[in-house]
Amino acid sequence: MKQMSLFIFAYDNPIRSVLRDMVEHPYFASFIYHMIAVNSLLLALDEPSLEDPYQKKSINFILETISIIFTLELVIKVVVQGFYWTDKSYMKDPWNNLDFVIVFFSCVTWILEAVSTGDVGFLKGFRALRALRPLKVVSKNEGVKTVVVSLLESVPALINVLLIVVLFLLVFGILGIQLFKGQLGACNDSSDAVANKTQCIGEFLIPVLDKFGREIELNATELAMKNVWNETNTLDGEDEGVKL
């Protein structure tokens, strides 16, 4: 930690000392927590259906301000800890890598918006990465870090459990096919005379009912329907009667 930071700032450099005291102050971390919370709230409010231009400009202004604060936080920590070449540099902490990626894409978005003169629709993808900012809380809170690390370490064991579940489902799937294949179908003729697939042949007559539910006798040739065996429980062709 007492090495040169960015090959410029010695450990006892006045600027580095002031920034180090700032980073180690408990209010600094608390302030960043509050900025993450405000950022998350504004991301929830920034919905596509928002039409009020004043609200849009206000939300974008605050989000950009928070992005500047996050960028300053990164710069301060890099000056205090060093970027990569010191023993306890900023980038050697895996959790700081996540913060760096978030700030990096924010800066890329600013640069592209500044140099783009035509259609900037492609920037929506970069703006969508603002949704990653709430993940900064992972790198700030030790309790959240512990939970995330525990989840990641349990992934190999969860894969083994998943394989066992898949094997059980495969066994029961094979048993179901062997025991019930072809037996869950039904004929579109719902009369008691048809009990299985071999009897589902020929034609049957569709009863025609009036508005009172009484059957009407019509020409039988016009009401005949061919028997069809459906291999599902839902009988699309089944009809209790044609109502007039």
DRENPA-3360 file (N, C-alpha, C; in nm, 2 decimals, always signed):
BEGIN
1 = MKQMSLFI = +0.08/-0.12/+0.00/+0.00/+0.00/+0.00/+0.09/+0.13/+0.00 ~ +0.21/+0.11/+0.04/+0.30/+0.23/+0.05/+0.38/+0.25/-0.08 ~ +0.34/+0.18/-0.19/+0.41/+0.20/-0.31/+0.35/+0.32/-0.38 ~ +0.41/+0.36/-0.49/+0.36/+0.47/-0.57/+0.23/+0.44/-0.64 ~ +0.14/+0.53/-0.63/+0.01/+0.51/-0.70/+0.01/+0.58/-0.83 ~ -0.01/+0.50/-0.94/-0.01/+0.56/-1.08/+0.12/+0.61/-1.12 ~ +0.23/+0.56/-1.05/+0.37/+0.61/-1.07/+0.38/+0.76/-1.05 ~ +0.29/+0.82/-0.97/+0.29/+0.96/-0.95/+0.28/+1.00/-0.80;
9 = FAYDNPIR = +0.18/+0.94/-0.73/+0.15/+0.98/-0.60/+0.22/+0.88/-0.50 ~ +0.31/+0.94/-0.42/+0.38/+0.86/-0.32/+0.28/+0.84/-0.20 ~ +0.32/+0.75/-0.11/+0.22/+0.72/+0.00/+0.20/+0.84/+0.09 ~ +0.30/+0.92/+0.11/+0.28/+1.04/+0.19/+0.25/+1.17/+0.11 ~ +0.21/+1.15/-0.01/+0.17/+1.26/-0.09/+0.05/+1.33/-0.03 ~ +0.05/+1.46/-0.02/-0.07/+1.53/+0.04/-0.20/+1.50/-0.02 ~ -0.21/+1.50/-0.15/-0.33/+1.47/-0.22/-0.38/+1.33/-0.19 ~ -0.28/+1.23/-0.19/-0.32/+1.09/-0.17/-0.36/+1.08/-0.02;
17 = SVLRDMVE = -0.30/+1.15/+0.07/-0.33/+1.14/+0.21/-0.47/+1.19/+0.24 ~ -0.51/+1.31/+0.18/-0.64/+1.36/+0.19/-0.75/+1.27/+0.14 ~ -0.72/+1.21/+0.02/-0.82/+1.12/-0.04/-0.83/+0.99/+0.04 ~ -0.72/+0.95/+0.10/-0.72/+0.82/+0.18/-0.81/+0.85/+0.30 ~ -0.79/+0.96/+0.37/-0.87/+0.99/+0.48/-1.02/+1.00/+0.44 ~ -1.05/+1.05/+0.33/-1.19/+1.06/+0.28/-1.25/+0.92/+0.26 ~ -1.17/+0.83/+0.19/-1.22/+0.70/+0.16/-1.24/+0.62/+0.29 ~ -1.16/+0.64/+0.39/-1.17/+0.56/+0.51/-1.27/+0.62/+0.61;
25 = HPYFASFI = -1.32/+0.73/+0.58/-1.43/+0.79/+0.66/-1.56/+0.71/+0.64 ~ -1.63/+0.68/+0.75/-1.75/+0.60/+0.74/-1.86/+0.67/+0.66 ~ -1.86/+0.80/+0.66/-1.96/+0.88/+0.58/-1.94/+0.86/+0.43 ~ -1.82/+0.83/+0.39/-1.80/+0.81/+0.25/-1.87/+0.69/+0.20 ~ -1.86/+0.58/+0.27/-1.93/+0.45/+0.23/-2.08/+0.47/+0.24 ~ -2.13/+0.54/+0.34/-2.27/+0.57/+0.36/-2.32/+0.65/+0.25 ~ -2.25/+0.75/+0.20/-2.29/+0.84/+0.09/-2.30/+0.76/-0.03 ~ -2.21/+0.67/-0.06/-2.22/+0.58/-0.18/-2.34/+0.49/-0.17;
33 = YHMIAVNS = -2.37/+0.44/-0.06/-2.49/+0.35/-0.04/-2.61/+0.43/-0.08 ~ -2.62/+0.56/-0.03/-2.74/+0.64/-0.06/-2.75/+0.67/-0.21 ~ -2.64/+0.69/-0.27/-2.64/+0.72/-0.42/-2.69/+0.59/-0.49 ~ -2.65/+0.47/-0.45/-2.69/+0.35/-0.51/-2.84/+0.34/-0.50 ~ -2.89/+0.37/-0.38/-3.04/+0.36/-0.35/-3.12/+0.46/-0.44 ~ -3.07/+0.58/-0.44/-3.14/+0.68/-0.53/-3.13/+0.64/-0.67 ~ -3.02/+0.59/-0.72/-3.00/+0.54/-0.86/-3.10/+0.43/-0.89 ~ -3.12/+0.34/-0.80/-3.21/+0.22/-0.82/-3.35/+0.28/-0.83;
41 = LLLALDEP = -3.39/+0.37/-0.74/-3.52/+0.43/-0.74/-3.55/+0.50/-0.87 ~ -3.46/+0.58/-0.92/-3.48/+0.65/-1.04/-3.48/+0.56/-1.16 ~ -3.41/+0.45/-1.16/-3.42/+0.35/-1.27/-3.56/+0.29/-1.28 ~ -3.62/+0.27/-1.16/-3.75/+0.22/-1.16/-3.85/+0.32/-1.21 ~ -3.83/+0.45/-1.18/-3.92/+0.55/-1.23/-3.90/+0.58/-1.38 ~ -3.79/+0.56/-1.43/-3.76/+0.59/-1.57/-3.82/+0.48/-1.66 ~ -3.95/+0.48/-1.68/-4.02/+0.38/-1.76/-4.04/+0.43/-1.90 ~ -4.06/+0.34/-2.00/-4.07/+0.39/-2.14/-4.19/+0.47/-2.16;
49 = SLEDPYQK = -4.30/+0.45/-2.08/-4.42/+0.52/-2.11/-4.42/+0.67/-2.05 ~ -4.31/+0.70/-1.99/-4.30/+0.84/-1.93/-4.30/+0.94/-2.04 ~ -4.39/+1.04/-2.04/-4.41/+1.13/-2.15/-4.38/+1.28/-2.10 ~ -4.38/+1.30/-1.98/-4.36/+1.44/-1.93/-4.21/+1.48/-1.95 ~ -4.18/+1.58/-2.04/-4.04/+1.61/-2.07/-3.97/+1.66/-1.94 ~ -4.04/+1.73/-1.85/-3.97/+1.78/-1.73/-3.92/+1.66/-1.65 ~ -4.01/+1.56/-1.63/-3.97/+1.45/-1.55/-3.86/+1.37/-1.62 ~ -3.86/+1.36/-1.75/-3.75/+1.29/-1.82/-3.62/+1.36/-1.80;
57 = KSINFILE = -3.62/+1.49/-1.82/-3.50/+1.57/-1.80/-3.45/+1.56/-1.66 ~ -3.54/+1.57/-1.56/-3.50/+1.56/-1.42/-3.43/+1.43/-1.39 ~ -3.50/+1.32/-1.43/-3.45/+1.19/-1.40/-3.31/+1.17/-1.47 ~ -3.30/+1.21/-1.60/-3.17/+1.19/-1.67/-3.06/+1.28/-1.60 ~ -3.10/+1.40/-1.56/-3.00/+1.49/-1.50/-2.94/+1.42/-1.37 ~ -3.03/+1.37/-1.28/-2.99/+1.31/-1.16/-2.91/+1.18/-1.18 ~ -2.95/+1.10/-1.28/-2.88/+0.98/-1.32/-2.74/+1.01/-1.37 ~ -2.73/+1.12/-1.45/-2.60/+1.16/-1.49/-2.51/+1.21/-1.38;
65 = TISIIFTL = -2.57/+1.28/-1.29/-2.50/+1.33/-1.17/-2.45/+1.21/-1.09 ~ -2.53/+1.11/-1.07/-2.49/+1.00/-0.99/-2.37/+0.92/-1.07 ~ -2.38/+0.92/-1.20/-2.27/+0.86/-1.28/-2.14/+0.93/-1.25 ~ -2.15/+1.06/-1.25/-2.03/+1.14/-1.22/-1.97/+1.11/-1.08 ~ -2.06/+1.10/-0.99/-2.02/+1.06/-0.85/-1.95/+0.93/-0.85 ~ -2.01/+0.83/-0.91/-1.95/+0.70/-0.92/-1.81/+0.70/-0.99 ~ -1.80/+0.79/-1.09/-1.67/+0.80/-1.16/-1.57/+0.87/-1.07 ~ -1.61/+0.97/-0.99/-1.52/+1.03/-0.90/-1.48/+0.93/-0.79;
73 = ELVIKVVV = -1.57/+0.85/-0.75/-1.53/+0.75/-0.65/-1.42/+0.66/-0.70 ~ -1.44/+0.61/-0.83/-1.34/+0.52/-0.88/-1.20/+0.60/-0.89 ~ -1.20/+0.72/-0.94/-1.08/+0.80/-0.95/-1.01/+0.81/-0.81 ~ -1.09/+0.84/-0.71/-1.03/+0.86/-0.58/-0.97/+0.73/-0.53 ~ -1.04/+0.62/-0.55/-0.99/+0.49/-0.50/-0.86/+0.45/-0.58 ~ -0.86/+0.48/-0.71/-0.74/+0.45/-0.78/-0.62/+0.53/-0.74 ~ -0.64/+0.66/-0.71/-0.53/+0.74/-0.66/-0.49/+0.69/-0.52 ~ -0.58/+0.64/-0.44/-0.54/+0.60/-0.30/-0.48/+0.46/-0.31;
81 = QGFYWTDK = -0.53/+0.37/-0.39/-0.49/+0.23/-0.38/-0.39/+0.20/-0.50 ~ -0.40/+0.28/-0.61/-0.32/+0.24/-0.73/-0.42/+0.16/-0.82 ~ -0.39/+0.17/-0.95/-0.48/+0.11/-1.04/-0.46/-0.05/-1.05 ~ -0.33/-0.09/-1.08/-0.31/-0.23/-1.09/-0.17/-0.28/-1.04 ~ -0.08/-0.19/-1.05/+0.06/-0.23/-1.03/+0.11/-0.24/-0.88 ~ +0.03/-0.19/-0.79/+0.06/-0.20/-0.65/+0.01/-0.33/-0.59 ~ +0.05/-0.36/-0.47/+0.02/-0.49/-0.41/-0.13/-0.50/-0.38 ~ -0.19/-0.39/-0.33/-0.34/-0.39/-0.30/-0.41/-0.29/-0.39;
89 = SYMKDPWN = -0.38/-0.30/-0.52/-0.44/-0.21/-0.61/-0.59/-0.23/-0.63 ~ -0.65/-0.13/-0.69/-0.80/-0.13/-0.71/-0.84/-0.24/-0.79 ~ -0.78/-0.27/-0.90/-0.82/-0.38/-0.99/-0.79/-0.52/-0.95 ~ -0.71/-0.53/-0.85/-0.68/-0.67/-0.80/-0.79/-0.72/-0.70 ~ -0.88/-0.64/-0.67/-1.00/-0.68/-0.59/-1.11/-0.72/-0.70 ~ -1.15/-0.84/-0.70/-1.26/-0.88/-0.80/-1.38/-0.80/-0.79 ~ -1.42/-0.76/-0.67/-1.54/-0.68/-0.66/-1.53/-0.54/-0.72 ~ -1.41/-0.49/-0.71/-1.39/-0.36/-0.78/-1.39/-0.37/-0.93;
97 = NLDFVIVF = -1.37/-0.49/-0.99/-1.38/-0.50/-1.13/-1.52/-0.48/-1.18 ~ -1.62/-0.52/-1.10/-1.76/-0.49/-1.13/-1.79/-0.34/-1.14 ~ -1.74/-0.27/-1.03/-1.75/-0.12/-1.03/-1.69/-0.06/-1.15 ~ -1.57/-0.11/-1.19/-1.50/-0.05/-1.30/-1.57/-0.07/-1.43 ~ -1.63/-0.19/-1.45/-1.71/-0.21/-1.57/-1.83/-0.12/-1.58 ~ -1.90/-0.10/-1.47/-2.01/-0.01/-1.47/-1.98/+0.13/-1.50 ~ -1.87/+0.18/-1.44/-1.82/+0.32/-1.47/-1.77/+0.33/-1.61 ~ -1.70/+0.22/-1.66/-1.64/+0.23/-1.79/-1.75/+0.24/-1.90;
105 = FSCVTWIL = -1.86/+0.17/-1.88/-1.97/+0.18/-1.98/-2.04/+0.32/-1.97 ~ -2.04/+0.37/-1.85/-2.10/+0.51/-1.84/-2.02/+0.61/-1.92 ~ -1.89/+0.60/-1.91/-1.80/+0.69/-1.98/-1.81/+0.66/-2.13 ~ -1.82/+0.54/-2.17/-1.83/+0.51/-2.31/-1.96/+0.57/-2.37 ~ -2.07/+0.57/-2.29/-2.19/+0.63/-2.33/-2.18/+0.78/-2.35 ~ -2.11/+0.84/-2.25/-2.09/+0.99/-2.26/-2.01/+1.02/-2.39 ~ -1.91/+0.95/-2.42/-1.82/+0.98/-2.53/-1.90/+0.96/-2.66 ~ -1.98/+0.85/-2.67/-2.06/+0.82/-2.79/-2.16/+0.93/-2.81;
113 = EAVSTGDV = -2.23/+0.97/-2.71/-2.33/+1.08/-2.72/-2.26/+1.21/-2.76 ~ -2.14/+1.23/-2.72/-2.07/+1.36/-2.76/-2.03/+1.36/-2.90 ~ -1.99/+1.25/-2.95/-1.93/+1.25/-3.09/-2.04/+1.21/-3.20 ~ -2.15/+1.15/-3.15/-2.25/+1.11/-3.25/-2.33/+1.23/-3.29 ~ -2.35/+1.24/-3.43/-2.43/+1.35/-3.48/-2.56/+1.30/-3.55 ~ -2.57/+1.17/-3.58/-2.68/+1.12/-3.65/-2.77/+1.04/-3.55 ~ -2.82/+0.93/-3.60/-2.91/+0.84/-3.52/-2.83/+0.79/-3.40 ~ -2.88/+0.81/-3.28/-2.81/+0.75/-3.16/-2.89/+0.64/-3.09;
121 = GFLKGFRA = -2.97/+0.57/-3.17/-3.06/+0.47/-3.12/-2.97/+0.35/-3.06 ~ -2.85/+0.33/-3.12/-2.77/+0.22/-3.07/-2.72/+0.25/-2.93 ~ -2.73/+0.37/-2.88/-2.69/+0.40/-2.74/-2.78/+0.35/-2.64 ~ -2.90/+0.31/-2.68/-3.00/+0.25/-2.58/-2.94/+0.13/-2.52 ~ -2.86/+0.05/-2.59/-2.80/-0.07/-2.53/-2.71/-0.03/-2.42 ~ -2.63/+0.07/-2.44/-2.54/+0.12/-2.34/-2.61/+0.18/-2.22 ~ -2.72/+0.25/-2.25/-2.80/+0.31/-2.14/-2.86/+0.20/-2.06 ~ -2.90/+0.09/-2.12/-2.96/-0.02/-2.05/-2.86/-0.08/-1.94;
129 = LRALRPLK = -2.73/-0.06/-1.96/-2.63/-0.12/-1.87/-2.64/-0.04/-1.74 ~ -2.71/+0.07/-1.73/-2.73/+0.14/-1.60/-2.80/+0.05/-1.50 ~ -2.87/-0.05/-1.55/-2.94/-0.14/-1.46/-2.84/-0.22/-1.38 ~ -2.71/-0.22/-1.42/-2.61/-0.29/-1.34/-2.56/-0.22/-1.22 ~ -2.60/-0.09/-1.21/-2.54/-0.01/-1.10/-2.59/-0.05/-0.96 ~ -2.71/-0.10/-0.95/-2.74/-0.15/-0.81/-2.65/-0.26/-0.76 ~ -2.58/-0.33/-0.86/-2.49/-0.44/-0.82/-2.37/-0.38/-0.75 ~ -2.35/-0.25/-0.75/-2.24/-0.19/-0.68/-2.25/-0.22/-0.53;
137 = VVSKNEGV = -2.37/-0.24/-0.48/-2.39/-0.27/-0.34/-2.32/-0.40/-0.30 ~ -2.30/-0.49/-0.40/-2.23/-0.61/-0.36/-2.09/-0.59/-0.32 ~ -2.02/-0.49/-0.39/-1.88/-0.47/-0.36/-1.87/-0.38/-0.23 ~ -1.98/-0.32/-0.18/-1.97/-0.23/-0.07/-2.00/-0.30/+0.06 ~ -2.09/-0.40/+0.06/-2.14/-0.46/+0.18/-2.08/-0.60/+0.20 ~ -2.02/-0.62/+0.32/-1.96/-0.75/+0.34/-2.06/-0.87/+0.35 ~ -2.18/-0.83/+0.41/-2.28/-0.94/+0.42/-2.33/-0.98/+0.29 ~ -2.35/-0.89/+0.20/-2.39/-0.93/+0.06/-2.28/-1.01/-0.01;
145 = KTVVVSLL = -2.16/-0.97/+0.01/-2.05/-1.04/-0.05/-2.05/-1.19/+0.00 ~ -2.07/-1.21/+0.13/-2.08/-1.34/+0.18/-2.19/-1.43/+0.12 ~ -2.30/-1.36/+0.10/-2.42/-1.44/+0.04/-2.39/-1.47/-0.11 ~ -2.33/-1.38/-0.18/-2.30/-1.40/-0.32/-2.19/-1.51/-0.34 ~ -2.09/-1.50/-0.25/-1.98/-1.60/-0.26/-2.04/-1.74/-0.22 ~ -2.13/-1.75/-0.12/-2.19/-1.88/-0.09/-2.27/-1.93/-0.20 ~ -2.34/-1.85/-0.27/-2.42/-1.89/-0.38/-2.34/-1.95/-0.49 ~ -2.23/-1.87/-0.52/-2.14/-1.92/-0.63/-2.07/-2.05/-0.60;
153 = ESVPALIN = -2.03/-2.06/-0.47/-1.96/-2.19/-0.43/-2.06/-2.31/-0.43 ~ -2.19/-2.28/-0.42/-2.29/-2.39/-0.41/-2.33/-2.43/-0.55 ~ -2.29/-2.36/-0.66/-2.33/-2.40/-0.79/-2.29/-2.54/-0.83 ~ -2.16/-2.59/-0.81/-2.13/-2.72/-0.84/-2.22/-2.83/-0.78 ~ -2.25/-2.81/-0.65/-2.34/-2.90/-0.58/-2.48/-2.89/-0.64 ~ -2.52/-2.77/-0.68/-2.66/-2.76/-0.74/-2.67/-2.83/-0.87 ~ -2.55/-2.83/-0.94/-2.55/-2.90/-1.07/-2.57/-3.05/-1.05 ~ -2.51/-3.11/-0.94/-2.53/-3.25/-0.91/-2.67/-3.28/-0.88;
161 = VLLIVVLF = -2.73/-3.19/-0.80/-2.87/-3.21/-0.76/-2.96/-3.20/-0.89 ~ -2.93/-3.11/-0.98/-3.01/-3.10/-1.10/-3.00/-3.23/-1.18 ~ -2.88/-3.29/-1.19/-2.87/-3.41/-1.27/-2.95/-3.52/-1.21 ~ -2.96/-3.53/-1.07/-3.04/-3.63/-1.01/-3.18/-3.61/-1.04 ~ -3.23/-3.48/-1.03/-3.37/-3.45/-1.06/-3.40/-3.49/-1.21 ~ -3.31/-3.46/-1.30/-3.34/-3.49/-1.44/-3.34/-3.64/-1.46 ~ -3.26/-3.72/-1.39/-3.26/-3.87/-1.40/-3.40/-3.92/-1.35 ~ -3.45/-3.87/-1.23/-3.58/-3.91/-1.18/-3.69/-3.88/-1.28;
169 = LLVFGILG = -3.69/-3.76/-1.34/-3.79/-3.72/-1.43/-3.78/-3.81/-1.56 ~ -3.66/-3.85/-1.60/-3.64/-3.93/-1.71/-3.70/-4.07/-1.69 ~ -3.68/-4.13/-1.57/-3.73/-4.26/-1.53/-3.88/-4.26/-1.53 ~ -3.94/-4.15/-1.46/-4.09/-4.15/-1.46/-4.15/-4.12/-1.60 ~ -4.07/-4.04/-1.68/-4.12/-4.02/-1.81/-4.13/-4.14/-1.90 ~ -4.02/-4.23/-1.88/-4.02/-4.35/-1.96/-4.14/-4.45/-1.91 ~ -4.15/-4.45/-1.77/-4.26/-4.53/-1.72/-4.40/-4.48/-1.77 ~ -4.42/-4.35/-1.77/-4.54/-4.30/-1.82/-4.57/-4.33/-1.96;
177 = IQLFKGQL = -4.47/-4.33/-2.04/-4.49/-4.36/-2.19/-4.52/-4.51/-2.20 ~ -4.45/-4.60/-2.13/-4.48/-4.74/-2.14/-4.61/-4.78/-2.08 ~ -4.66/-4.71/-1.98/-4.79/-4.75/-1.92/-4.91/-4.69/-1.98 ~ -4.90/-4.57/-2.03/-5.01/-4.49/-2.07/-5.01/-4.46/-2.22 ~ -4.91/-4.50/-2.30/-4.91/-4.46/-2.44/-5.03/-4.51/-2.51 ~ -5.10/-4.42/-2.58/-5.22/-4.46/-2.66/-5.34/-4.48/-2.58 ~ -5.33/-4.47/-2.45/-5.45/-4.49/-2.36/-5.52/-4.36/-2.31 ~ -5.46/-4.25/-2.34/-5.51/-4.12/-2.30/-5.59/-4.05/-2.41;
185 = GACNDSSD = -5.60/-4.12/-2.52/-5.68/-4.06/-2.63/-5.82/-4.09/-2.61 ~ -5.90/-4.03/-2.70/-6.05/-4.05/-2.70/-6.11/-4.03/-2.84 ~ -6.22/-4.09/-2.86/-6.29/-4.08/-2.99/-6.38/-3.95/-2.98 ~ -6.39/-3.89/-3.10/-6.48/-3.77/-3.10/-6.63/-3.82/-3.09 ~ -6.66/-3.94/-3.10/-6.79/-4.00/-3.07/-6.80/-4.03/-2.93 ~ -6.87/-3.96/-2.85/-6.87/-3.97/-2.70/-6.97/-4.08/-2.66 ~ -7.03/-4.15/-2.75/-7.13/-4.25/-2.71/-7.07/-4.37/-2.64 ~ -7.15/-4.44/-2.56/-7.09/-4.56/-2.49/-7.05/-4.67/-2.58;
193 = AVANKTQC = -7.10/-4.67/-2.70/-7.07/-4.78/-2.80/-6.92/-4.78/-2.83 ~ -6.85/-4.67/-2.82/-6.71/-4.66/-2.85/-6.62/-4.65/-2.73 ~ -6.55/-4.76/-2.70/-6.47/-4.77/-2.58/-6.32/-4.76/-2.60 ~ -6.27/-4.79/-2.72/-6.13/-4.79/-2.75/-6.10/-4.74/-2.89 ~ -5.98/-4.74/-2.93/-5.94/-4.69/-3.06/-5.99/-4.78/-3.17 ~ -5.99/-4.91/-3.15/-6.04/-5.00/-3.26/-6.18/-4.99/-3.29 ~ -6.26/-4.94/-3.19/-6.40/-4.92/-3.22/-6.44/-4.78/-3.27 ~ -6.33/-4.69/-3.28/-6.35/-4.56/-3.33/-6.34/-4.56/-3.48;
201 = IGEFLIPV = -6.44/-4.61/-3.54/-6.45/-4.62/-3.69/-6.58/-4.58/-3.74 ~ -6.59/-4.56/-3.87/-6.72/-4.53/-3.93/-6.76/-4.38/-3.90 ~ -6.89/-4.36/-3.88/-6.95/-4.23/-3.86/-7.05/-4.23/-3.75 ~ -7.08/-4.12/-3.70/-7.18/-4.10/-3.59/-7.26/-3.98/-3.62 ~ -7.38/-3.98/-3.56/-7.47/-3.87/-3.58/-7.46/-3.76/-3.47 ~ -7.46/-3.64/-3.52/-7.45/-3.53/-3.42/-7.60/-3.49/-3.38 ~ -7.63/-3.49/-3.26/-7.77/-3.45/-3.22/-7.79/-3.30/-3.23 ~ -7.90/-3.26/-3.28/-7.93/-3.12/-3.30/-8.04/-3.08/-3.20;
209 = LDKFGREI = -8.01/-2.98/-3.12/-8.09/-2.94/-3.01/-8.15/-2.80/-3.04 ~ -8.27/-2.78/-3.00/-8.33/-2.65/-3.01/-8.29/-2.56/-2.89 ~ -8.34/-2.44/-2.88/-8.30/-2.35/-2.77/-8.35/-2.40/-2.63 ~ -8.44/-2.50/-2.63/-8.49/-2.55/-2.50/-8.41/-2.68/-2.46 ~ -8.31/-2.72/-2.55/-8.24/-2.84/-2.52/-8.30/-2.97/-2.57 ~ -8.41/-2.96/-2.65/-8.48/-3.08/-2.70/-8.42/-3.11/-2.84 ~ -8.40/-3.24/-2.86/-8.34/-3.29/-2.99/-8.44/-3.28/-3.10 ~ -8.39/-3.24/-3.22/-8.47/-3.22/-3.34/-8.43/-3.32/-3.44;
217 = ELNATELA = -8.53/-3.39/-3.50/-8.50/-3.49/-3.60/-8.49/-3.42/-3.73 ~ -8.37/-3.44/-3.80/-8.34/-3.39/-3.93/-8.29/-3.50/-4.02 ~ -8.25/-3.47/-4.14/-8.19/-3.56/-4.23/-8.06/-3.62/-4.17 ~ -8.06/-3.75/-4.15/-7.94/-3.81/-4.09/-7.82/-3.79/-4.17 ~ -7.83/-3.79/-4.30/-7.71/-3.78/-4.39/-7.64/-3.65/-4.37 ~ -7.71/-3.54/-4.33/-7.65/-3.41/-4.32/-7.59/-3.40/-4.18 ~ -7.61/-3.49/-4.09/-7.56/-3.47/-3.95/-7.45/-3.57/-3.92 ~ -7.41/-3.65/-4.02/-7.31/-3.76/-4.00/-7.17/-3.69/-3.99;
225 = MKNVWNET = -7.09/-3.75/-3.89/-6.95/-3.70/-3.88/-6.86/-3.82/-3.87 ~ -6.75/-3.82/-3.93/-6.66/-3.93/-3.93/-6.59/-3.94/-3.79 ~ -6.58/-4.07/-3.74/-6.51/-4.09/-3.62/-6.36/-4.07/-3.63 ~ -6.31/-3.99/-3.54/-6.16/-3.96/-3.53/-6.11/-3.99/-3.39 ~ -6.00/-4.05/-3.38/-5.93/-4.08/-3.25/-5.83/-3.97/-3.22 ~ -5.86/-3.90/-3.12/-5.77/-3.79/-3.07/-5.68/-3.84/-2.97 ~ -5.54/-3.82/-2.99/-5.44/-3.87/-2.90/-5.42/-3.77/-2.78 ~ -5.52/-3.69/-2.75/-5.51/-3.60/-2.63/-5.64/-3.61/-2.55;
233 = NTLDGEDE = -5.64/-3.55/-2.44/-5.76/-3.54/-2.35/-5.86/-3.44/-2.40 ~ -5.81/-3.34/-2.48/-5.90/-3.24/-2.53/-5.96/-3.28/-2.66 ~ -6.09/-3.29/-2.67/-6.15/-3.33/-2.79/-6.20/-3.21/-2.87 ~ -6.12/-3.17/-2.97/-6.15/-3.05/-3.04/-6.28/-3.07/-3.12 ~ -6.30/-3.19/-3.17/-6.41/-3.22/-3.25/-6.54/-3.26/-3.18 ~ -6.52/-3.28/-3.05/-6.64/-3.33/-2.97/-6.74/-3.22/-2.95 ~ -6.86/-3.25/-2.96/-6.97/-3.15/-2.94/-7.09/-3.22/-2.89 ~ -7.14/-3.16/-2.78/-7.26/-3.23/-2.72/-7.38/-3.21/-2.80;
241 = GVKL = -7.38/-3.12/-2.90/-7.50/-3.10/-2.98/-7.49/-2.97/-3.05 ~ -7.55/-2.96/-3.16/-7.56/-2.83/-3.23/-7.69/-2.76/-3.19 ~ -7.67/-2.64/-3.14/-7.78/-2.57/-3.09/-7.84/-2.47/-3.19 ~ -7.97/-2.47/-3.21/-8.03/-2.38/-3.31/-8.08/-2.26/-3.24;
% end
